[in-house]
């Protein structure tokens, strides 16, 4: 009996909820990139730094933490979008370092289209989750498709519209992440999700 109790203790997961970290890392980085897409400032080291370290590494860490919690959706989402940010930064800086040619518009459109398809399937999974997460994934799928359309057509207006939509998407992830933190700290549904 004592051995059984000891084993059940080690099977209990008392670790923190990693989802707020992942959502905030995704949301804040998305807002900043899409302020650029909307035309308010140039693409620079601030976005690249956020993309590598907060949008990228912090989400991958959150995804690994979700794995510990046996959450396949969380692991897949946070690790995938973390590596999305890292790969996006690589696509932007490798040409400047002379290590690869810059992607053509059709190649970049294809990259974004694949992420839109992936996100659409992930959105279907959110239909079993709360409305806040559904909105994050639905608006993110739309963002990827708008950005892909902007690259495929070369239409700057589509990219600008995508920028504004991306700001909304990013703030929805920030809302969902901070809402989870506040609800857990206050131990009640203070923030509707």
C-alpha positions as CSV (number, residue, x, y, z in Angstrom):
1,X,0.0,0.0,0.0
2,X,2.8,2.4,0.9
3,X,4.5,1.8,-2.5
4,X,1.2,2.4,-4.3
5,X,0.7,5.8,-2.5
6,X,4.3,6.8,-3.3
7,X,3.8,6.0,-7.0
8,X,0.5,7.9,-7.2
9,X,2.3,10.9,-5.7
10,X,4.8,11.0,-8.5
11,X,2.0,10.7,-11.1
12,X,0.2,13.8,-9.8
13,X,1.0,16.9,-11.8
14,X,1.3,19.9,-9.6
15,X,3.0,22.1,-12.2
16,X,1.7,25.5,-13.2
17,X,-0.5,26.2,-16.1
18,X,1.8,27.1,-19.0
19,X,-1.0,28.3,-21.4
20,X,-0.8,32.0,-20.2
21,X,2.9,32.1,-21.0
22,X,2.3,30.7,-24.4
23,X,-0.7,32.9,-25.2
24,X,1.1,36.1,-24.0
25,X,4.3,35.3,-25.9
26,X,2.2,34.7,-29.0
27,X,-0.1,37.7,-28.5
28,X,2.5,40.3,-27.7
29,X,4.7,39.3,-30.6
30,X,1.8,39.2,-32.9
31,X,0.6,42.6,-32.0
32,X,4.0,44.1,-32.6
33,X,4.6,42.5,-35.9
34,X,1.1,43.5,-37.1
35,X,1.6,47.1,-36.1
36,X,4.4,46.9,-38.6
37,X,2.2,45.2,-41.2
38,X,-0.4,48.0,-40.7
39,X,2.3,50.5,-41.6
40,X,3.2,52.2,-38.4
41,X,6.9,51.3,-38.1
42,X,9.6,49.5,-39.9
43,X,10.5,45.9,-39.4
44,X,13.5,45.9,-37.1
45,X,15.5,44.4,-34.3
46,X,12.6,44.9,-31.8
47,X,10.3,42.5,-33.7
48,X,13.2,40.1,-34.5
49,X,14.2,39.9,-30.8
50,X,10.6,39.4,-29.8
51,X,10.2,36.8,-32.5
52,X,13.2,34.7,-31.4
53,X,13.0,35.0,-27.7
54,X,9.4,35.6,-26.6
55,X,7.2,34.5,-29.5
56,X,9.7,31.8,-30.3
57,X,11.5,30.3,-27.3
58,X,8.9,31.2,-24.7
59,X,6.2,29.4,-26.7
60,X,8.4,26.3,-27.2
61,X,9.0,26.2,-23.5
62,X,5.3,26.5,-22.8
63,X,4.7,23.7,-25.3
64,X,7.1,21.4,-23.5
65,X,5.4,22.3,-20.3
66,X,2.0,21.4,-21.9
67,X,3.5,18.0,-22.8
68,X,4.2,17.4,-19.1
69,X,0.5,18.1,-18.4
70,X,-0.4,15.6,-21.1
71,X,-2.0,18.3,-23.3
72,X,-1.5,17.3,-26.9
73,X,-3.3,20.4,-28.2
74,X,-1.2,22.8,-26.1
75,X,2.1,21.0,-27.0
76,X,1.3,21.1,-30.7
77,X,0.1,24.7,-30.7
78,X,2.8,26.3,-28.6
79,X,5.7,24.4,-30.0
80,X,4.5,24.9,-33.6
81,X,3.8,28.6,-33.3
82,X,7.1,29.0,-31.3
83,X,9.0,27.5,-34.2
84,X,6.9,29.5,-36.6
85,X,8.3,32.7,-35.0
86,X,11.9,31.4,-35.1
87,X,11.5,30.3,-38.7
88,X,9.9,33.6,-39.7
89,X,12.9,35.5,-38.2
90,X,15.3,33.2,-40.0
91,X,13.5,33.9,-43.3
92,X,14.0,37.6,-42.7
93,X,17.6,37.6,-41.5
94,X,19.3,34.8,-43.5
95,X,19.2,36.9,-46.7
96,X,20.8,39.9,-44.9
97,X,23.6,37.6,-43.6
98,X,24.2,36.3,-47.2
99,X,23.3,32.8,-46.1
100,X,20.2,32.4,-48.4
101,X,18.2,34.2,-51.0
102,X,15.2,36.2,-49.8
103,X,12.0,34.2,-50.4
104,X,10.0,35.3,-53.5
105,X,6.5,36.6,-52.8
106,X,4.9,33.3,-54.0
107,X,7.2,31.3,-51.7
108,X,6.3,33.5,-48.8
109,X,2.6,33.3,-49.7
110,X,2.9,29.5,-49.7
111,X,4.6,29.5,-46.3
112,X,1.8,31.6,-44.9
113,X,-0.9,29.5,-46.6
114,X,0.5,26.3,-45.0
115,X,0.3,28.0,-41.6
116,X,-3.3,29.1,-42.4
117,X,-4.3,25.5,-43.2
118,X,-2.6,24.2,-40.1
119,X,-4.3,26.9,-38.0
120,X,-7.7,26.1,-39.5
121,X,-7.5,22.5,-38.4
122,X,-6.3,23.6,-34.9
123,X,-9.4,26.0,-34.9
124,X,-11.6,23.0,-35.4
125,X,-10.1,21.5,-32.2
126,X,-10.9,24.7,-30.3
127,X,-14.6,24.1,-30.9
128,X,-14.4,21.9,-27.7
129,X,-12.7,24.8,-25.8
130,X,-13.7,28.2,-24.5
131,X,-14.8,31.1,-26.7
132,X,-11.6,33.1,-26.1
133,X,-9.4,30.4,-27.5
134,X,-11.8,29.9,-30.4
135,X,-11.5,33.6,-31.3
136,X,-7.7,33.5,-31.1
137,X,-7.4,30.5,-33.5
138,X,-10.2,31.7,-35.8
139,X,-8.7,35.2,-36.1
140,X,-5.2,33.7,-36.5
141,X,-6.3,31.5,-39.4
142,X,-7.9,34.5,-41.1
143,X,-4.6,36.5,-40.5
144,X,-2.5,33.8,-42.2
145,X,-4.9,33.7,-45.2
146,X,-4.9,37.5,-45.5
147,X,-1.1,37.7,-45.3
148,X,-0.8,34.9,-47.9
149,X,-3.2,36.7,-50.2
150,X,-1.2,39.9,-49.8
151,X,2.0,38.1,-50.8
152,X,0.3,36.2,-53.7
153,X,-1.3,39.3,-55.2
154,X,1.3,41.9,-54.2
155,X,-1.6,44.0,-53.0
156,X,-0.3,46.2,-50.1
157,X,-3.8,47.1,-49.0
158,X,-4.5,43.4,-48.2
159,X,-1.3,43.3,-46.1
160,X,-2.4,46.5,-44.3
161,X,-5.8,45.1,-43.6
162,X,-4.1,41.9,-42.3
163,X,-2.0,44.1,-40.0
164,X,-5.1,45.5,-38.3
165,X,-6.7,42.1,-38.1
166,X,-3.5,40.7,-36.6
167,X,-3.5,43.4,-33.9
168,X,-7.0,42.2,-32.9
169,X,-5.8,38.6,-33.0
170,X,-2.8,39.3,-30.9
171,X,-4.8,41.3,-28.3
172,X,-7.3,38.4,-28.1
173,X,-4.4,36.1,-27.1
174,X,-3.2,38.6,-24.6
175,X,-6.8,38.8,-23.2
176,X,-7.0,35.0,-23.0
177,X,-3.6,34.6,-21.3
178,X,-4.1,37.4,-18.7
179,X,-7.6,36.2,-18.1
180,X,-6.3,32.7,-17.2
181,X,-3.8,34.3,-14.8
182,X,-6.3,36.5,-13.1
183,X,-8.9,33.7,-12.9
184,X,-6.4,31.4,-11.3
185,X,-5.0,34.0,-8.8
186,X,-8.5,35.0,-7.7
187,X,-9.8,31.4,-7.9
188,X,-13.0,32.5,-9.7
189,X,-14.1,33.5,-13.2
190,X,-13.2,37.1,-12.9
191,X,-12.4,37.4,-16.6
192,X,-15.0,35.7,-18.9
193,X,-13.3,33.3,-21.3
